[in-house]
Amino acid sequence: MSGIYARQGRPARRIAGMAASVAFLSATALLVAPSPAQASPPTPIAASTARTYLGQLTVRAEGSTSGYSRDLFPHWITQSGACDTRETVLKRDGSNVVTNSSCAATSGSWYSEYDGATWTAASDVDIDHMVPLAEAWTSGASGWSTAQRQTFANDLSQPQLIAVTDNVNQSKSDRDPAEWMPPRAGYHCMYARMWVDVKHHYNLSVDSAEKAKLQSVLNGC
């Protein structure tokens, strides 16, 4: 009888061992499960390069906002088919985004790098211009052609557009890094890299307070 019990016990122990292994693997899978979808504008320059680029930017007081209008920066132009720039960025920066025949997002989720919030309605998400249009105007864009300003306002090749929480974007408004930084401190380094990358690419100036803030952030990256 003892032999019978022994033969029955071994499979029982193997089953128990397999169950434990499955439980371990399941727990491990939970630990390495992917984090929420991250917004994905083009990767900016490295912090070291940003520090170099920052030193190359012209430093001068901000120009006047006289004559400025968002209409001078035609934005959300058609990018492909029925999709305009906003819709293109929503799809790029979101996770499992479904669009209708007009390219409007009907479902999906969006993780806002600025504040760490996740949204499931496109109406809760704004597309932020990393360097705001009014900031660009006072930093040199007032002298651009309308075509140049249109390129700037719809640029998908630079880290200039990113999907973020709408009211956070609205709190940023037209302010530069000396006046506003994302609520999530863990994104400050990336934000500074993106800002400098865009300003350098478009040969826009910085004011002294803006440069000092960017230098401080980049030195800590």
PEVENBEL-V754954 format. One record per residue. N is the residue number from 1. PSI is psi in whole degrees, 0 to 359 (none if undefined). OMEGA is omega as a letter, one per 40 degrees, with the letter a starting at -180 (* if undefined). Layout:
N/PSI/OMEGA + N/PSI/OMEGA
This chain:
1/322/a + 2/325/i + 3/321/i + 4/315/a + 5/323/i + 6/316/a + 7/326/i + 8/328/a + 9/322/a + 10/311/i + 11/323/a + 12/319/i + 13/323/i + 14/318/a + 15/317/i + 16/320/i + 17/318/i + 18/319/i + 19/319/i + 20/320/i + 21/316/i + 22/317/i + 23/318/i + 24/314/a + 25/322/i + 26/317/i + 27/319/i + 28/318/a + 29/323/i + 30/322/a + 31/326/a + 32/12/i + 33/143/a + 34/146/i + 35/171/a + 36/151/a + 37/134/a + 38/143/i + 39/146/a + 40/65/i + 41/168/i + 42/140/a + 43/127/a + 44/176/i + 45/157/i + 46/161/a + 47/321/a + 48/319/i + 49/322/i + 50/320/i + 51/320/i + 52/313/a + 53/321/a + 54/321/i + 55/342/a + 56/347/a + 57/143/i + 58/131/i + 59/121/i + 60/161/i + 61/147/i + 62/144/i + 63/182/a + 64/149/i + 65/4/i + 66/128/i + 67/353/a + 68/141/i + 69/141/i + 70/333/a + 71/342/i + 72/353/i + 73/75/a + 74/119/a + 75/165/a + 76/48/i + 77/165/i + 78/130/i + 79/317/a + 80/128/i + 81/237/i + 82/2/a + 83/124/i + 84/183/a + 85/316/i + 86/312/a + 87/325/i + 88/318/i + 89/322/i + 90/317/a + 91/320/a + 92/317/a + 93/351/a + 94/178/i + 95/132/i + 96/43/a + 97/129/i + 98/133/i + 99/156/i + 100/189/a + 101/343/i + 102/3/a + 103/9/i + 104/136/a + 105/122/a + 106/341/i + 107/168/a + 108/186/i + 109/150/a + 110/126/i + 111/123/a + 112/113/a + 113/333/a + 114/324/a + 115/359/i + 116/13/i + 117/151/i + 118/135/a + 119/148/i + 120/7/i + 121/126/a + 122/334/a + 123/344/i + 124/2/a + 125/133/i + 126/157/i + 127/111/a + 128/136/i + 129/113/a + 130/302/i + 131/109/a + 132/156/a + 133/316/i + 134/323/i + 135/319/i + 136/319/a + 137/315/a + 138/356/a + 139/6/i + 140/339/a + 141/348/i + 142/338/i + 143/2/i + 144/165/i + 145/164/i + 146/323/i + 147/320/i + 148/320/i + 149/327/i + 150/318/i + 151/315/a + 152/318/a + 153/347/a + 154/20/a + 155/112/i + 156/352/a + 157/342/i + 158/162/i + 159/57/a + 160/340/a + 161/134/a + 162/139/i + 163/124/a + 164/169/i + 165/132/a + 166/314/a + 167/338/i + 168/317/i + 169/321/a + 170/328/i + 171/330/i + 172/316/a + 173/234/a + 174/18/a + 175/148/i + 176/176/a + 177/338/i + 178/340/a + 179/340/a + 180/136/i + 181/156/i + 182/144/i + 183/327/a + 184/106/a + 185/330/a + 186/348/i + 187/359/a + 188/318/a + 189/312/i + 190/319/a + 191/314/i + 192/319/i + 193/317/a + 194/315/a + 195/310/a + 196/320/i + 197/313/a + 198/314/a + 199/321/i + 200/317/a + 201/320/a + 202/7/i + 203/44/i + 204/150/a + 205/170/i + 206/151/i + 207/171/a + 208/321/i + 209/320/i + 210/314/a + 211/318/a + 212/318/i + 213/314/i + 214/319/i + 215/318/a + 216/314/a + 217/312/a + 218/327/i + 219/338/i + 220/2/a + 221/none/*
